[in-house]
Protein backbone atom coordinates (compact mmCIF):
# COMPACT_ATOMS: atom_id res chain seq x y z
CA UNK A 1 0.00 0.00 0.00
CA UNK A 2 1.35 3.43 -0.95
CA UNK A 3 0.31 6.68 0.71
CA UNK A 4 1.63 10.22 1.11
CA UNK A 5 3.22 11.33 4.39
CA UNK A 6 4.65 14.59 5.67
CA UNK A 7 6.33 16.88 3.13
CA UNK A 8 4.84 14.80 0.29
CA UNK A 9 7.04 11.79 1.03
CA UNK A 10 5.64 8.46 -0.11
CA UNK A 11 5.11 5.69 2.43
CA UNK A 12 5.09 2.09 1.23
CA UNK A 13 4.07 -0.88 3.43
CA UNK A 14 5.97 -4.08 2.64
CA UNK A 15 6.79 -7.48 4.09
CA UNK A 16 10.15 -7.69 5.87
CA UNK A 17 12.52 -10.51 6.84
CA UNK A 18 14.21 -9.89 10.21
CA UNK A 19 17.18 -11.75 11.67
CA UNK A 20 18.47 -10.98 15.18
CA UNK A 21 21.36 -12.75 16.87
CA UNK A 22 23.16 -12.27 20.18
CA UNK A 23 25.70 -15.04 20.63
CA UNK A 24 29.42 -15.23 21.46
CA UNK A 25 30.07 -15.40 17.69
CA UNK A 26 27.87 -12.55 16.50
CA UNK A 27 25.76 -9.62 17.67
CA UNK A 28 23.61 -8.23 14.86
CA UNK A 29 20.17 -7.38 13.58
CA UNK A 30 19.22 -7.32 9.90
CA UNK A 31 15.92 -6.15 8.43
CA UNK A 32 15.44 -6.75 4.71
CA UNK A 33 12.32 -5.21 3.14
CA UNK A 34 11.02 -7.37 0.30
CA UNK A 35 9.93 -6.22 -3.13
CA UNK A 36 11.42 -2.73 -2.90
CA UNK A 37 14.84 -1.19 -3.51
CA UNK A 38 16.06 1.02 -0.67
CA UNK A 39 17.70 4.23 -1.91
CA UNK A 40 19.87 6.84 -0.11
CA UNK A 41 17.79 8.89 2.32
CA UNK A 42 14.93 6.37 2.59
CA UNK A 43 13.76 5.44 6.08
CA UNK A 44 12.69 1.90 7.02
CA UNK A 45 10.42 1.46 10.05
CA UNK A 46 10.06 -2.18 11.16
CA UNK A 47 6.81 -3.07 12.97
CA UNK A 48 6.53 -5.93 15.45
CA UNK A 49 10.18 -6.99 15.73
CA UNK A 50 11.42 -7.75 19.25
CA UNK A 51 13.43 -4.96 20.84
CA UNK A 52 15.79 -7.34 22.61
CA UNK A 53 16.71 -11.00 22.85
CA UNK A 54 18.55 -12.96 25.50
CA UNK A 55 22.23 -13.80 25.18
CA UNK A 56 22.75 -16.97 23.18
CA UNK A 57 19.59 -16.56 21.12
CA UNK A 58 19.07 -16.22 17.40
CA UNK A 59 15.69 -15.33 15.89
CA UNK A 60 14.46 -15.17 12.29
CA UNK A 61 10.97 -13.83 11.68
CA UNK A 62 8.73 -12.06 9.21
CA UNK A 63 6.95 -8.83 9.96
CA UNK A 64 5.70 -5.65 8.29
CA UNK A 65 7.79 -2.58 7.49
CA UNK A 66 7.02 0.93 6.30
CA UNK A 67 9.47 2.47 3.83
CA UNK A 68 9.38 6.28 3.78
CA UNK A 69 10.79 7.43 0.45
CA UNK A 70 13.14 10.41 0.47
CA UNK A 71 12.38 13.35 -1.80
CA UNK A 72 15.04 14.65 -4.20
CA UNK A 73 16.53 16.99 -1.57
CA UNK A 74 16.71 14.29 1.10
CA UNK A 75 18.32 11.89 -1.37
CA UNK A 76 20.92 14.49 -2.42
CA UNK A 77 21.65 15.34 1.23
CA UNK A 78 22.14 11.64 2.09
CA UNK A 79 24.60 11.22 -0.79
CA UNK A 80 26.52 14.36 0.22
CA UNK A 81 26.64 13.28 3.86
CA UNK A 82 27.85 9.85 2.80
CA UNK A 83 30.77 11.40 0.92
CA UNK A 84 31.72 13.45 3.98
CA UNK A 85 31.54 10.38 6.20
CA UNK A 86 33.69 8.47 3.73
CA UNK A 87 36.48 11.05 4.02
CA UNK A 88 36.74 10.24 7.74
CA UNK A 89 37.98 6.80 6.74
CA UNK A 90 40.91 8.41 4.92
CA UNK A 91 42.28 10.07 8.06
CA UNK A 92 45.20 7.83 8.82
CA UNK A 93 48.10 9.00 10.89
CA UNK A 94 51.59 7.59 10.60
CA UNK A 95 53.62 8.36 13.67
CA UNK A 96 56.97 6.82 14.53
CA UNK A 97 56.98 4.34 17.38
CA UNK A 98 58.72 5.47 20.54
DANORKA-V880996 format. One record per backbone hydrogen bond with DSSP energy under -0.5 kcal/mol. NH is the residue of the N-H (numbers start at 1). CO is the residue of the C=O. Records with the same first field share a line. If there is no record, write none. Layout:
BEGIN
NH->CO + CO
END
This chain:
BEGIN
3->11
5->9
8->5
9->6
11->3
12->67
13->1
14->65
16->63
17->32
18->61
19->30
20->59
21->28
22->57
23->26
28->21
30->19
32->17
33->31
34->15
38->36
42->39
43->68
45->43 + 66
46->44
47->64
56->22
57->22 + 54
59->20
61->18
63->16
64->47
65->14
66->45
67->12 + 65
68->43 + 66
69->10 + 67
75->71
76->72
77->73
78->74
79->75
80->76
81->77
82->78
83->79
84->80
85->81
86->82
87->83
88->84 + 85
89->85 + 86
90->86 + 87
91->88
92->90
95->93
END
